[in-house]
């Protein structure tokens, strides 16, 4: 029986890397393979999956085993990856450039800097996979050999998205206002402050019957307070909502926000994949996104992208996307087509092909 080990920095409910680790774990077991998961830390919801890094050490000398090392932040667990005799597969989820974080969290910025500096030292592997083409290209820039790189997209769990939703919340949001949605961690690289600037113009000069929903987890108290100050400076109290707090929102609430949204907008300047783009496609919410990092690779032609932050122009684009029925229908067809490219069965087939090639 083929035995596969996965190592990551942290298992945490709702986290994109964690979801990928656990989905791969589930898929491997469905094939009848032996699968193990090890993390440096975990939250209560994922504790049953984490066997602990010490448990992996007894397998490090097994040449026939496969190690999938998920790399998304600097962690001392990389020493296990460097020291193993397993077949080594690096799965790169990208690391935020430290300069985007320094002013708010010097410690995290240092971890990101160390993580990016370490990446070239991880190039001695049997295979390196980015979860987007953007990430694969960063691997090449770091010195990985092109013939040993590939792309393994994030598994999209459509069953989760189609589950029960908070009907009362959806009803409250469907009050005639245009709901502009953002989903994701409230972190500086996502430039939430740019989105507030854009929404302020849209609300004050284009459509006063509108609200901005910033749905995600708060990352830094200083950054969240800066966002709150910006909201107050525009007089947008009651028109901008940040419902997630430090824990995020429930799955039922998240589905309600998507179902009530007229438009998804992100001004992020750095993404390794950006799962909310696919979630928006599933709910047929038109997408307006900054053309940066992995976003064009994930979005394809299923949305509208922009480079410079021309706020008056983008505000008019927002109104057109929120109100033009023919445009929304055309985008919905593109979303449906794009989603098929991320079908879970296709991703599973890619994973099987990569791993079987290693075994062969």
Buried (B, 14 or more C-beta within 10 A) or exposed (E): EBBBBBBBBBBBBBBBBBBBBBBBBEBBEEBEBEBBBBBBBBBEEBEEBBEEBEEBEEBBEBEEBBBBBBBBBBBEBBEBBEEBEBBBBBBBBBBBBBEBBBEBBEEBBBBBBBBBEBBEEBBEBBBBBBBBBBBBBBBEEBEBEEEBBBBBBBBBBEEEBEEEBBEEBBEEBEEEBBBBBBBBBBBBBBBBBBBBBBBBBBBBEBBEEBBBBBBBBBBBEEBBEBBBEBBEEBEBEEBBBBBBEEEBBBBBBBBBBBBBBBBBBBBBBBBBBBBBBBBBBBBBBBBBBBEBBBBBBBBBEBBBBBEEBEBEEBBBBBBBBBEEEEBBEEBBEBBEEBBEEBBBEEBBEBBBEBBEEEEE
